[in-house]
Amino acid sequence: MVGVDTANVIVKPLISEKAANLAGANQYVFVVRKDANRLQVRAAIKTMYGVSPISINVLNVRGKKVRFGRTQGTRSDWKKAVITLPAGQTINVYEGV
């Protein structure tokens, strides 16, 4: 992923009940590109939100099996990143939700 703009690394913030609970512990969850690594996610967070994370945990999520009538298929695999910020720094993820 050489030469990719940092704005394209983060797809969207992940908004769920589990992610809202993690936000209380200063951890935020984002959906990132499948081919992104920790260093690219760190650079994207710094440029987009102006904060420097303490740690970044990246994990692959396997797509669920679904049915379309008689045909069975799968949803796409995706990658998420859990970003831990230092105390006192926040990101407004739930703005407008």
Phi and psi restraints in degrees (range 20) as a CNS / XPLOR table:
assign (resid 1 and name C) (resid 2 and name N)
       (resid 2 and name CA) (resid 2 and name C) 1.0 -76.8 20.0 2
assign (resid 2 and name N) (resid 2 and name CA)
       (resid 2 and name C) (resid 3 and name N) 1.0 134.7 20.0 2
assign (resid 2 and name C) (resid 3 and name N)
       (resid 3 and name CA) (resid 3 and name C) 1.0 78.6 20.0 2
assign (resid 3 and name N) (resid 3 and name CA)
       (resid 3 and name C) (resid 4 and name N) 1.0 16.7 20.0 2
assign (resid 3 and name C) (resid 4 and name N)
       (resid 4 and name CA) (resid 4 and name C) 1.0 -85.2 20.0 2
assign (resid 4 and name N) (resid 4 and name CA)
       (resid 4 and name C) (resid 5 and name N) 1.0 136.3 20.0 2
assign (resid 4 and name C) (resid 5 and name N)
       (resid 5 and name CA) (resid 5 and name C) 1.0 -66.0 20.0 2
assign (resid 5 and name N) (resid 5 and name CA)
       (resid 5 and name C) (resid 6 and name N) 1.0 139.4 20.0 2
assign (resid 5 and name C) (resid 6 and name N)
       (resid 6 and name CA) (resid 6 and name C) 1.0 -66.5 20.0 2
assign (resid 6 and name N) (resid 6 and name CA)
       (resid 6 and name C) (resid 7 and name N) 1.0 -20.8 20.0 2
assign (resid 6 and name C) (resid 7 and name N)
       (resid 7 and name CA) (resid 7 and name C) 1.0 -70.0 20.0 2
assign (resid 7 and name N) (resid 7 and name CA)
       (resid 7 and name C) (resid 8 and name N) 1.0 -21.7 20.0 2
assign (resid 7 and name C) (resid 8 and name N)
       (resid 8 and name CA) (resid 8 and name C) 1.0 -91.1 20.0 2
assign (resid 8 and name N) (resid 8 and name CA)
       (resid 8 and name C) (resid 9 and name N) 1.0 -5.3 20.0 2
assign (resid 8 and name C) (resid 9 and name N)
       (resid 9 and name CA) (resid 9 and name C) 1.0 -73.3 20.0 2
assign (resid 9 and name N) (resid 9 and name CA)
       (resid 9 and name C) (resid 10 and name N) 1.0 -46.7 20.0 2
assign (resid 9 and name C) (resid 10 and name N)
       (resid 10 and name CA) (resid 10 and name C) 1.0 -88.2 20.0 2
assign (resid 10 and name N) (resid 10 and name CA)
       (resid 10 and name C) (resid 11 and name N) 1.0 121.3 20.0 2
assign (resid 10 and name C) (resid 11 and name N)
       (resid 11 and name CA) (resid 11 and name C) 1.0 -80.9 20.0 2
assign (resid 11 and name N) (resid 11 and name CA)
       (resid 11 and name C) (resid 12 and name N) 1.0 -53.0 20.0 2
assign (resid 11 and name C) (resid 12 and name N)
       (resid 12 and name CA) (resid 12 and name C) 1.0 -167.8 20.0 2
assign (resid 12 and name N) (resid 12 and name CA)
       (resid 12 and name C) (resid 13 and name N) 1.0 159.3 20.0 2
assign (resid 12 and name C) (resid 13 and name N)
       (resid 13 and name CA) (resid 13 and name C) 1.0 -75.0 20.0 2
assign (resid 13 and name N) (resid 13 and name CA)
       (resid 13 and name C) (resid 14 and name N) 1.0 143.6 20.0 2
assign (resid 13 and name C) (resid 14 and name N)
       (resid 14 and name CA) (resid 14 and name C) 1.0 -91.0 20.0 2
assign (resid 14 and name N) (resid 14 and name CA)
       (resid 14 and name C) (resid 15 and name N) 1.0 118.2 20.0 2
assign (resid 14 and name C) (resid 15 and name N)
       (resid 15 and name CA) (resid 15 and name C) 1.0 -109.6 20.0 2
assign (resid 15 and name N) (resid 15 and name CA)
       (resid 15 and name C) (resid 16 and name N) 1.0 109.7 20.0 2
assign (resid 15 and name C) (resid 16 and name N)
       (resid 16 and name CA) (resid 16 and name C) 1.0 -150.7 20.0 2
assign (resid 16 and name N) (resid 16 and name CA)
       (resid 16 and name C) (resid 17 and name N) 1.0 173.9 20.0 2
assign (resid 16 and name C) (resid 17 and name N)
       (resid 17 and name CA) (resid 17 and name C) 1.0 -66.0 20.0 2
assign (resid 17 and name N) (resid 17 and name CA)
       (resid 17 and name C) (resid 18 and name N) 1.0 -39.7 20.0 2
assign (resid 17 and name C) (resid 18 and name N)
       (resid 18 and name CA) (resid 18 and name C) 1.0 -66.1 20.0 2
assign (resid 18 and name N) (resid 18 and name CA)
       (resid 18 and name C) (resid 19 and name N) 1.0 -40.3 20.0 2
assign (resid 18 and name C) (resid 19 and name N)
       (resid 19 and name CA) (resid 19 and name C) 1.0 -67.2 20.0 2
assign (resid 19 and name N) (resid 19 and name CA)
       (resid 19 and name C) (resid 20 and name N) 1.0 -34.2 20.0 2
assign (resid 19 and name C) (resid 20 and name N)
       (resid 20 and name CA) (resid 20 and name C) 1.0 -67.3 20.0 2
assign (resid 20 and name N) (resid 20 and name CA)
       (resid 20 and name C) (resid 21 and name N) 1.0 -37.4 20.0 2
assign (resid 20 and name C) (resid 21 and name N)
       (resid 21 and name CA) (resid 21 and name C) 1.0 -66.4 20.0 2
assign (resid 21 and name N) (resid 21 and name CA)
       (resid 21 and name C) (resid 22 and name N) 1.0 -38.1 20.0 2
assign (resid 21 and name C) (resid 22 and name N)
       (resid 22 and name CA) (resid 22 and name C) 1.0 -67.8 20.0 2
assign (resid 22 and name N) (resid 22 and name CA)
       (resid 22 and name C) (resid 23 and name N) 1.0 -29.4 20.0 2
assign (resid 22 and name C) (resid 23 and name N)
       (resid 23 and name CA) (resid 23 and name C) 1.0 -63.7 20.0 2
assign (resid 23 and name N) (resid 23 and name CA)
       (resid 23 and name C) (resid 24 and name N) 1.0 -27.9 20.0 2
assign (resid 23 and name C) (resid 24 and name N)
       (resid 24 and name CA) (resid 24 and name C) 1.0 -67.1 20.0 2
assign (resid 24 and name N) (resid 24 and name CA)
       (resid 24 and name C) (resid 25 and name N) 1.0 -25.2 20.0 2
assign (resid 24 and name C) (resid 25 and name N)
       (resid 25 and name CA) (resid 25 and name C) 1.0 -97.8 20.0 2
assign (resid 25 and name N) (resid 25 and name CA)
       (resid 25 and name C) (resid 26 and name N) 1.0 18.9 20.0 2
assign (resid 25 and name C) (resid 26 and name N)
       (resid 26 and name CA) (resid 26 and name C) 1.0 64.2 20.0 2
assign (resid 26 and name N) (resid 26 and name CA)
       (resid 26 and name C) (resid 27 and name N) 1.0 33.5 20.0 2
assign (resid 26 and name C) (resid 27 and name N)
       (resid 27 and name CA) (resid 27 and name C) 1.0 -121.0 20.0 2
assign (resid 27 and name N) (resid 27 and name CA)
       (resid 27 and name C) (resid 28 and name N) 1.0 137.0 20.0 2
assign (resid 27 and name C) (resid 28 and name N)
       (resid 28 and name CA) (resid 28 and name C) 1.0 -126.1 20.0 2
assign (resid 28 and name N) (resid 28 and name CA)
       (resid 28 and name C) (resid 29 and name N) 1.0 144.8 20.0 2
assign (resid 28 and name C) (resid 29 and name N)
       (resid 29 and name CA) (resid 29 and name C) 1.0 -114.7 20.0 2
assign (resid 29 and name N) (resid 29 and name CA)
       (resid 29 and name C) (resid 30 and name N) 1.0 132.6 20.0 2
assign (resid 29 and name C) (resid 30 and name N)
       (resid 30 and name CA) (resid 30 and name C) 1.0 -131.1 20.0 2
assign (resid 30 and name N) (resid 30 and name CA)
       (resid 30 and name C) (resid 31 and name N) 1.0 146.8 20.0 2
assign (resid 30 and name C) (resid 31 and name N)
       (resid 31 and name CA) (resid 31 and name C) 1.0 -86.4 20.0 2
assign (resid 31 and name N) (resid 31 and name CA)
       (resid 31 and name C) (resid 32 and name N) 1.0 127.3 20.0 2
assign (resid 31 and name C) (resid 32 and name N)
       (resid 32 and name CA) (resid 32 and name C) 1.0 -121.2 20.0 2
assign (resid 32 and name N) (resid 32 and name CA)
       (resid 32 and name C) (resid 33 and name N) 1.0 168.8 20.0 2
assign (resid 32 and name C) (resid 33 and name N)
       (resid 33 and name CA) (resid 33 and name C) 1.0 -62.5 20.0 2
assign (resid 33 and name N) (resid 33 and name CA)
       (resid 33 and name C) (resid 34 and name N) 1.0 150.1 20.0 2
assign (resid 33 and name C) (resid 34 and name N)
       (resid 34 and name CA) (resid 34 and name C) 1.0 -63.6 20.0 2
assign (resid 34 and name N) (resid 34 and name CA)
       (resid 34 and name C) (resid 35 and name N) 1.0 -29.9 20.0 2
assign (resid 34 and name C) (resid 35 and name N)
       (resid 35 and name CA) (resid 35 and name C) 1.0 -101.2 20.0 2
assign (resid 35 and name N) (resid 35 and name CA)
       (resid 35 and name C) (resid 36 and name N) 1.0 14.1 20.0 2
assign (resid 35 and name C) (resid 36 and name N)
       (resid 36 and name CA) (resid 36 and name C) 1.0 -84.6 20.0 2
assign (resid 36 and name N) (resid 36 and name CA)
       (resid 36 and name C) (resid 37 and name N) 1.0 148.9 20.0 2
assign (resid 36 and name C) (resid 37 and name N)
       (resid 37 and name CA) (resid 37 and name C) 1.0 -115.7 20.0 2
assign (resid 37 and name N) (resid 37 and name CA)
       (resid 37 and name C) (resid 38 and name N) 1.0 179.4 20.0 2
assign (resid 37 and name C) (resid 38 and name N)
       (resid 38 and name CA) (resid 38 and name C) 1.0 -60.8 20.0 2
assign (resid 38 and name N) (resid 38 and name CA)
       (resid 38 and name C) (resid 39 and name N) 1.0 -41.8 20.0 2
assign (resid 38 and name C) (resid 39 and name N)
       (resid 39 and name CA) (resid 39 and name C) 1.0 -64.4 20.0 2
assign (resid 39 and name N) (resid 39 and name CA)
       (resid 39 and name C) (resid 40 and name N) 1.0 -39.6 20.0 2
assign (resid 39 and name C) (resid 40 and name N)
       (resid 40 and name CA) (resid 40 and name C) 1.0 -69.3 20.0 2
assign (resid 40 and name N) (resid 40 and name CA)
       (resid 40 and name C) (resid 41 and name N) 1.0 -37.2 20.0 2
assign (resid 40 and name C) (resid 41 and name N)
       (resid 41 and name CA) (resid 41 and name C) 1.0 -66.3 20.0 2
assign (resid 41 and name N) (resid 41 and name CA)
       (resid 41 and name C) (resid 42 and name N) 1.0 -41.9 20.0 2
assign (resid 41 and name C) (resid 42 and name N)
       (resid 42 and name CA) (resid 42 and name C) 1.0 -60.6 20.0 2
assign (resid 42 and name N) (resid 42 and name CA)
       (resid 42 and name C) (resid 43 and name N) 1.0 -45.3 20.0 2
assign (resid 42 and name C) (resid 43 and name N)
       (resid 43 and name CA) (resid 43 and name C) 1.0 -65.0 20.0 2
assign (resid 43 and name N) (resid 43 and name CA)
       (resid 43 and name C) (resid 44 and name N) 1.0 -37.6 20.0 2
assign (resid 43 and name C) (resid 44 and name N)
       (resid 44 and name CA) (resid 44 and name C) 1.0 -67.7 20.0 2
assign (resid 44 and name N) (resid 44 and name CA)
       (resid 44 and name C) (resid 45 and name N) 1.0 -39.8 20.0 2
assign (resid 44 and name C) (resid 45 and name N)
       (resid 45 and name CA) (resid 45 and name C) 1.0 -65.3 20.0 2
assign (resid 45 and name N) (resid 45 and name CA)
       (resid 45 and name C) (resid 46 and name N) 1.0 -40.6 20.0 2
assign (resid 45 and name C) (resid 46 and name N)
       (resid 46 and name CA) (resid 46 and name C) 1.0 -63.1 20.0 2
assign (resid 46 and name N) (resid 46 and name CA)
       (resid 46 and name C) (resid 47 and name N) 1.0 -43.3 20.0 2
assign (resid 46 and name C) (resid 47 and name N)
       (resid 47 and name CA) (resid 47 and name C) 1.0 -76.2 20.0 2
assign (resid 47 and name N) (resid 47 and name CA)
       (resid 47 and name C) (resid 48 and name N) 1.0 -37.6 20.0 2
assign (resid 47 and name C) (resid 48 and name N)
       (resid 48 and name CA) (resid 48 and name C) 1.0 -79.3 20.0 2
assign (resid 48 and name N) (resid 48 and name CA)
       (resid 48 and name C) (resid 49 and name N) 1.0 -41.5 20.0 2
assign (resid 48 and name C) (resid 49 and name N)
       (resid 49 and name CA) (resid 49 and name C) 1.0 -112.7 20.0 2
assign (resid 49 and name N) (resid 49 and name CA)
       (resid 49 and name C) (resid 50 and name N) 1.0 -11.0 20.0 2
assign (resid 49 and name C) (resid 50 and name N)
       (resid 50 and name CA) (resid 50 and name C) 1.0 72.4 20.0 2
assign (resid 50 and name N) (resid 50 and name CA)
       (resid 50 and name C) (resid 51 and name N) 1.0 23.9 20.0 2
assign (resid 50 and name C) (resid 51 and name N)
       (resid 51 and name CA) (resid 51 and name C) 1.0 -123.6 20.0 2
assign (resid 51 and name N) (resid 51 and name CA)
       (resid 51 and name C) (resid 52 and name N) 1.0 151.8 20.0 2
assign (resid 51 and name C) (resid 52 and name N)
       (resid 52 and name CA) (resid 52 and name C) 1.0 -108.9 20.0 2
assign (resid 52 and name N) (resid 52 and name CA)
       (resid 52 and name C) (resid 53 and name N) 1.0 118.1 20.0 2
assign (resid 52 and name C) (resid 53 and name N)
       (resid 53 and name CA) (resid 53 and name C) 1.0 -71.0 20.0 2
assign (resid 53 and name N) (resid 53 and name CA)
       (resid 53 and name C) (resid 54 and name N) 1.0 151.0 20.0 2
assign (resid 53 and name C) (resid 54 and name N)
       (resid 54 and name CA) (resid 54 and name C) 1.0 -75.8 20.0 2
assign (resid 54 and name N) (resid 54 and name CA)
       (resid 54 and name C) (resid 55 and name N) 1.0 -49.9 20.0 2
assign (resid 54 and name C) (resid 55 and name N)
       (resid 55 and name CA) (resid 55 and name C) 1.0 -144.4 20.0 2
assign (resid 55 and name N) (resid 55 and name CA)
       (resid 55 and name C) (resid 56 and name N) 1.0 158.0 20.0 2
assign (resid 55 and name C) (resid 56 and name N)
       (resid 56 and name CA) (resid 56 and name C) 1.0 -133.8 20.0 2
assign (resid 56 and name N) (resid 56 and name CA)
       (resid 56 and name C) (resid 57 and name N) 1.0 123.1 20.0 2
assign (resid 56 and name C) (resid 57 and name N)
       (resid 57 and name CA) (resid 57 and name C) 1.0 -108.5 20.0 2
assign (resid 57 and name N) (resid 57 and name CA)
       (resid 57 and name C) (resid 58 and name N) 1.0 124.5 20.0 2
assign (resid 57 and name C) (resid 58 and name N)
       (resid 58 and name CA) (resid 58 and name C) 1.0 -115.0 20.0 2
assign (resid 58 and name N) (resid 58 and name CA)
       (resid 58 and name C) (resid 59 and name N) 1.0 133.4 20.0 2
assign (resid 58 and name C) (resid 59 and name N)
       (resid 59 and name CA) (resid 59 and name C) 1.0 -142.5 20.0 2
assign (resid 59 and name N) (resid 59 and name CA)
       (resid 59 and name C) (resid 60 and name N) 1.0 147.0 20.0 2
assign (resid 59 and name C) (resid 60 and name N)
       (resid 60 and name CA) (resid 60 and name C) 1.0 -88.7 20.0 2
assign (resid 60 and name N) (resid 60 and name CA)
       (resid 60 and name C) (resid 61 and name N) 1.0 136.2 20.0 2
assign (resid 60 and name C) (resid 61 and name N)
       (resid 61 and name CA) (resid 61 and name C) 1.0 -113.0 20.0 2
assign (resid 61 and name N) (resid 61 and name CA)
       (resid 61 and name C) (resid 62 and name N) 1.0 124.5 20.0 2
assign (resid 61 and name C) (resid 62 and name N)
       (resid 62 and name CA) (resid 62 and name C) 1.0 -78.8 20.0 2
assign (resid 62 and name N) (resid 62 and name CA)
       (resid 62 and name C) (resid 63 and name N) 1.0 138.9 20.0 2
assign (resid 62 and name C) (resid 63 and name N)
       (resid 63 and name CA) (resid 63 and name C) 1.0 -69.3 20.0 2
assign (resid 63 and name N) (resid 63 and name CA)
       (resid 63 and name C) (resid 64 and name N) 1.0 144.0 20.0 2
assign (resid 63 and name C) (resid 64 and name N)
       (resid 64 and name CA) (resid 64 and name C) 1.0 -77.8 20.0 2
assign (resid 64 and name N) (resid 64 and name CA)
       (resid 64 and name C) (resid 65 and name N) 1.0 155.4 20.0 2
assign (resid 64 and name C) (resid 65 and name N)
       (resid 65 and name CA) (resid 65 and name C) 1.0 -82.7 20.0 2
assign (resid 65 and name N) (resid 65 and name CA)
       (resid 65 and name C) (resid 66 and name N) 1.0 132.5 20.0 2
assign (resid 65 and name C) (resid 66 and name N)
       (resid 66 and name CA) (resid 66 and name C) 1.0 -131.0 20.0 2
assign (resid 66 and name N) (resid 66 and name CA)
       (resid 66 and name C) (resid 67 and name N) 1.0 164.7 20.0 2
assign (resid 66 and name C) (resid 67 and name N)
       (resid 67 and name CA) (resid 67 and name C) 1.0 -120.2 20.0 2
assign (resid 67 and name N) (resid 67 and name CA)
       (resid 67 and name C) (resid 68 and name N) 1.0 139.4 20.0 2
assign (resid 67 and name C) (resid 68 and name N)
       (resid 68 and name CA) (resid 68 and name C) 1.0 -117.3 20.0 2
assign (resid 68 and name N) (resid 68 and name CA)
       (resid 68 and name C) (resid 69 and name N) 1.0 85.2 20.0 2
assign (resid 68 and name C) (resid 69 and name N)
       (resid 69 and name CA) (resid 69 and name C) 1.0 70.3 20.0 2
assign (resid 69 and name N) (resid 69 and name CA)
       (resid 69 and name C) (resid 70 and name N) 1.0 -120.1 20.0 2
assign (resid 69 and name C) (resid 70 and name N)
       (resid 70 and name CA) (resid 70 and name C) 1.0 -86.4 20.0 2
assign (resid 70 and name N) (resid 70 and name CA)
       (resid 70 and name C) (resid 71 and name N) 1.0 -18.3 20.0 2
assign (resid 70 and name C) (resid 71 and name N)
       (resid 71 and name CA) (resid 71 and name C) 1.0 -86.3 20.0 2
assign (resid 71 and name N) (resid 71 and name CA)
       (resid 71 and name C) (resid 72 and name N) 1.0 136.3 20.0 2
assign (resid 71 and name C) (resid 72 and name N)
       (resid 72 and name CA) (resid 72 and name C) 1.0 -101.3 20.0 2
assign (resid 72 and name N) (resid 72 and name CA)
       (resid 72 and name C) (resid 73 and name N) 1.0 139.3 20.0 2
assign (resid 72 and name C) (resid 73 and name N)
       (resid 73 and name CA) (resid 73 and name C) 1.0 -141.6 20.0 2
assign (resid 73 and name N) (resid 73 and name CA)
       (resid 73 and name C) (resid 74 and name N) 1.0 -172.3 20.0 2
assign (resid 73 and name C) (resid 74 and name N)
       (resid 74 and name CA) (resid 74 and name C) 1.0 -135.3 20.0 2
assign (resid 74 and name N) (resid 74 and name CA)
       (resid 74 and name C) (resid 75 and name N) 1.0 148.8 20.0 2
assign (resid 74 and name C) (resid 75 and name N)
       (resid 75 and name CA) (resid 75 and name C) 1.0 -76.7 20.0 2
assign (resid 75 and name N) (resid 75 and name CA)
       (resid 75 and name C) (resid 76 and name N) 1.0 162.5 20.0 2
assign (resid 75 and name C) (resid 76 and name N)
       (resid 76 and name CA) (resid 76 and name C) 1.0 -70.3 20.0 2
assign (resid 76 and name N) (resid 76 and name CA)
       (resid 76 and name C) (resid 77 and name N) 1.0 145.2 20.0 2
assign (resid 76 and name C) (resid 77 and name N)
       (resid 77 and name CA) (resid 77 and name C) 1.0 -70.9 20.0 2
assign (resid 77 and name N) (resid 77 and name CA)
       (resid 77 and name C) (resid 78 and name N) 1.0 152.4 20.0 2
assign (resid 77 and name C) (resid 78 and name N)
       (resid 78 and name CA) (resid 78 and name C) 1.0 -147.6 20.0 2
assign (resid 78 and name N) (resid 78 and name CA)
       (resid 78 and name C) (resid 79 and name N) 1.0 169.8 20.0 2
assign (resid 78 and name C) (resid 79 and name N)
       (resid 79 and name CA) (resid 79 and name C) 1.0 -124.9 20.0 2
assign (resid 79 and name N) (resid 79 and name CA)
       (resid 79 and name C) (resid 80 and name N) 1.0 139.5 20.0 2
assign (resid 79 and name C) (resid 80 and name N)
       (resid 80 and name CA) (resid 80 and name C) 1.0 -126.4 20.0 2
assign (resid 80 and name N) (resid 80 and name CA)
       (resid 80 and name C) (resid 81 and name N) 1.0 154.8 20.0 2
assign (resid 80 and name C) (resid 81 and name N)
       (resid 81 and name CA) (resid 81 and name C) 1.0 -126.3 20.0 2
assign (resid 81 and name N) (resid 81 and name CA)
       (resid 81 and name C) (resid 82 and name N) 1.0 129.9 20.0 2
assign (resid 81 and name C) (resid 82 and name N)
       (resid 82 and name CA) (resid 82 and name C) 1.0 -103.2 20.0 2
assign (resid 82 and name N) (resid 82 and name CA)
       (resid 82 and name C) (resid 83 and name N) 1.0 117.1 20.0 2
assign (resid 82 and name C) (resid 83 and name N)
       (resid 83 and name CA) (resid 83 and name C) 1.0 -106.7 20.0 2
assign (resid 83 and name N) (resid 83 and name CA)
       (resid 83 and name C) (resid 84 and name N) 1.0 125.9 20.0 2
assign (resid 83 and name C) (resid 84 and name N)
       (resid 84 and name CA) (resid 84 and name C) 1.0 -102.5 20.0 2
assign (resid 84 and name N) (resid 84 and name CA)
       (resid 84 and name C) (resid 85 and name N) 1.0 125.8 20.0 2
assign (resid 84 and name C) (resid 85 and name N)
       (resid 85 and name CA) (resid 85 and name C) 1.0 -104.1 20.0 2
assign (resid 85 and name N) (resid 85 and name CA)
       (resid 85 and name C) (resid 86 and name N) 1.0 155.0 20.0 2
assign (resid 85 and name C) (resid 86 and name N)
       (resid 86 and name CA) (resid 86 and name C) 1.0 -68.1 20.0 2
assign (resid 86 and name N) (resid 86 and name CA)
       (resid 86 and name C) (resid 87 and name N) 1.0 160.6 20.0 2
assign (resid 86 and name C) (resid 87 and name N)
       (resid 87 and name CA) (resid 87 and name C) 1.0 -61.6 20.0 2
assign (resid 87 and name N) (resid 87 and name CA)
       (resid 87 and name C) (resid 88 and name N) 1.0 136.4 20.0 2
assign (resid 87 and name C) (resid 88 and name N)
       (resid 88 and name CA) (resid 88 and name C) 1.0 96.8 20.0 2
assign (resid 88 and name N) (resid 88 and name CA)
       (resid 88 and name C) (resid 89 and name N) 1.0 -15.6 20.0 2
assign (resid 88 and name C) (resid 89 and name N)
       (resid 89 and name CA) (resid 89 and name C) 1.0 -105.1 20.0 2
assign (resid 89 and name N) (resid 89 and name CA)
       (resid 89 and name C) (resid 90 and name N) 1.0 137.6 20.0 2
assign (resid 89 and name C) (resid 90 and name N)
       (resid 90 and name CA) (resid 90 and name C) 1.0 -135.8 20.0 2
assign (resid 90 and name N) (resid 90 and name CA)
       (resid 90 and name C) (resid 91 and name N) 1.0 164.7 20.0 2
assign (resid 90 and name C) (resid 91 and name N)
       (resid 91 and name CA) (resid 91 and name C) 1.0 -125.8 20.0 2
assign (resid 91 and name N) (resid 91 and name CA)
       (resid 91 and name C) (resid 92 and name N) 1.0 133.1 20.0 2
assign (resid 91 and name C) (resid 92 and name N)
       (resid 92 and name CA) (resid 92 and name C) 1.0 -85.2 20.0 2
assign (resid 92 and name N) (resid 92 and name CA)
       (resid 92 and name C) (resid 93 and name N) 1.0 87.4 20.0 2
assign (resid 92 and name C) (resid 93 and name N)
       (resid 93 and name CA) (resid 93 and name C) 1.0 -88.9 20.0 2
assign (resid 93 and name N) (resid 93 and name CA)
       (resid 93 and name C) (resid 94 and name N) 1.0 -35.1 20.0 2
assign (resid 93 and name C) (resid 94 and name N)
       (resid 94 and name CA) (resid 94 and name C) 1.0 -91.5 20.0 2
assign (resid 94 and name N) (resid 94 and name CA)
       (resid 94 and name C) (resid 95 and name N) 1.0 21.2 20.0 2
assign (resid 94 and name C) (resid 95 and name N)
       (resid 95 and name CA) (resid 95 and name C) 1.0 -70.1 20.0 2
assign (resid 95 and name N) (resid 95 and name CA)
       (resid 95 and name C) (resid 96 and name N) 1.0 123.2 20.0 2
assign (resid 95 and name C) (resid 96 and name N)
       (resid 96 and name CA) (resid 96 and name C) 1.0 81.7 20.0 2
assign (resid 96 and name N) (resid 96 and name CA)
       (resid 96 and name C) (resid 97 and name N) 1.0 11.7 20.0 2
